[in-house]
Amino acid sequence: MRTLFDETTIANRIDEMARQMADDLPKDFLLAPVLTGAFIFAADLVRALHKYGADPYVDFVQLSSYAGTRASSGVVTLLKDFSVDIEGKTVLLVDDVLDTGRSLHFGKGMVEDRGAASAKTCVLVKKLTGHADDLICDYIGFEAGADDFLVGYGMDDGGRQRGLPLIGAA
């Protein structure tokens, strides 16, 4: 595995993103991490947002298009729905990686269809695949190569390596 982004680089970038979000979004927006990969990123992001005066409500949604493999199946499945009504709210979907764009596109469409006031997107890493360009992402932490299989900082290889404090390419 090679390190793409170390712990300090990640922390600094999340701080920058939180500052921008706190300026852009209402203080009480709904932060919606996409499980399972985004949970570590989302935890650090919530703490950084608090530092800049934002106090988002947090509710999780779980989407899957990988089904435990390294390649997307092409079909997005809703595994866990929101537990709150999102109508009229500003919703920020937070995901770990933007690769094919299918999951985030599905999630954003679902949020819009349910009457959210605004549907925003945030990813820790955008892969330079070309597919990801079809979805405009409001906040992007880092960019990585199309062929990089990402692990660490919540991203996994078959459920493992999520706890690495860095982002690496396996």
C-alpha positions in Angstrom: 0.0 0.0 0.0 1.2 3.5 -0.7 0.1 6.5 1.3 -1.7 9.2 -0.7 -2.7 11.5 2.2 -1.4 11.3 5.7 -3.2 12.1 9.0 -2.0 15.7 9.2 -2.9 16.5 5.6 -6.4 15.0 6.1 -7.0 17.0 9.3 -6.0 20.2 7.7 -8.2 19.7 4.7 -11.2 18.8 6.8 -10.7 21.9 8.8 -10.7 24.0 5.6 -13.8 22.3 4.3 -15.6 22.8 7.6 -14.8 26.5 7.6 -16.2 26.9 4.1 -19.4 24.8 4.9 -20.0 26.9 8.1 -19.9 30.0 5.9 -22.1 28.5 3.1 -24.8 26.5 4.9 -27.4 27.4 7.5 -26.1 26.6 11.0 -28.7 23.9 11.6 -28.5 21.9 8.4 -28.8 18.1 8.3 -25.5 16.4 7.8 -26.2 12.9 6.3 -23.1 10.6 6.2 -23.5 7.7 3.7 -22.7 4.5 5.6 -20.5 2.8 5.9 -17.4 4.4 4.5 -18.1 8.0 5.5 -18.4 7.5 9.3 -14.9 8.4 10.2 -14.7 11.4 7.9 -18.2 12.6 9.1 -17.1 12.4 12.8 -14.1 14.6 12.2 -16.1 16.9 10.0 -18.8 17.4 12.7 -16.2 18.3 15.2 -14.6 20.8 12.8 -17.9 22.3 12.0 -18.7 22.9 15.6 -15.4 24.9 15.9 -16.8 27.3 13.2 -20.2 27.7 14.8 -22.2 25.2 12.8 -24.4 22.7 14.8 -25.8 20.3 12.2 -28.3 17.6 13.0 -26.8 14.2 12.1 -28.7 11.4 10.5 -27.3 8.4 8.6 -28.3 6.9 5.3 -26.8 3.7 3.9 -26.4 3.1 0.2 -24.6 0.3 -1.6 -23.5 -0.4 -5.1 -20.5 -2.5 -4.3 -21.9 -5.5 -2.4 -18.6 -6.4 -0.8 -16.6 -6.3 -4.1 -14.0 -3.8 -5.5 -16.2 -2.9 -8.5 -19.6 -1.3 -8.5 -22.5 -3.5 -9.5 -24.2 -0.6 -11.2 -27.3 -0.9 -9.1 -27.7 1.3 -6.0 -29.5 -0.2 -3.0 -31.0 1.7 -0.1 -30.0 -0.3 3.0 -30.9 2.3 5.7 -33.2 5.2 5.1 -33.3 8.5 6.9 -34.9 8.4 10.3 -36.1 12.0 10.2 -38.3 14.0 7.8 -36.0 15.9 5.4 -38.7 18.1 3.8 -37.7 21.7 3.9 -34.3 21.1 5.3 -30.8 21.8 3.8 -29.2 18.3 3.5 -25.5 17.7 3.1 -24.8 14.2 1.9 -21.3 13.2 3.1 -19.6 10.3 1.3 -16.1 8.8 1.4 -15.3 8.5 -2.2 -16.9 9.6 -5.5 -16.0 7.0 -8.1 -18.8 6.1 -10.5 -21.1 8.7 -9.0 -24.0 6.3 -8.9 -24.5 6.2 -5.1 -24.2 10.0 -4.6 -26.5 10.7 -7.6 -29.1 8.3 -6.2 -28.8 9.8 -2.7 -29.1 13.4 -4.0 -32.1 12.5 -6.2 -33.8 10.9 -3.2 -33.2 14.0 -1.0 -34.6 16.3 -3.7 -37.6 14.0 -4.3 -38.5 14.2 -0.6 -38.7 18.0 -0.7 -35.5 19.1 0.9 -34.9 22.8 0.6 -31.4 22.1 -0.7 -29.4 19.0 -1.5 -25.6 19.5 -1.2 -22.9 16.9 -1.6 -19.5 16.4 0.0 -16.9 13.7 -0.6 -13.6 13.1 1.1 -12.0 11.8 -2.2 -13.0 12.2 -5.8 -11.5 9.7 -8.1 -10.4 11.0 -11.5 -12.4 8.4 -13.4 -14.4 10.6 -15.8 -17.7 9.1 -14.5 -17.5 11.2 -11.4 -17.6 14.4 -13.6 -21.3 13.8 -14.3 -22.1 14.8 -10.7 -21.2 18.2 -9.5 -20.0 17.8 -5.9 -20.2 20.9 -3.7 -17.3 20.0 -1.4 -14.3 17.8 -2.3 -11.5 17.0 0.0 -9.0 15.3 -2.3 -8.6 13.9 -5.8 -7.1 10.5 -6.5 -6.2 8.5 -9.6 -8.8 6.4 -11.4 -6.9 3.2 -10.8 -6.3 3.8 -7.1 -8.2 1.4 -4.8 -8.6 3.5 -1.7 -8.3 2.2 1.9 -8.1 3.8 5.3 -10.0 6.6 7.0 -13.2 4.7 6.7 -12.6 3.2 3.3 -12.2 -0.5 3.2 -11.2 -3.6 1.3 -13.8 -6.2 2.1 -14.5 -4.5 5.5 -10.9 -4.2 6.6 -8.4 -1.3 6.8 -11.1 1.2 7.6 -9.2 2.2 10.8 -6.0 3.3 9.1 -5.4 7.0 10.1 -4.4 7.8 6.4 -5.7 7.3 2.9 -3.8 4.8 1.0 -3.9 3.1 -2.4 -4.0 -0.7 -2.1 
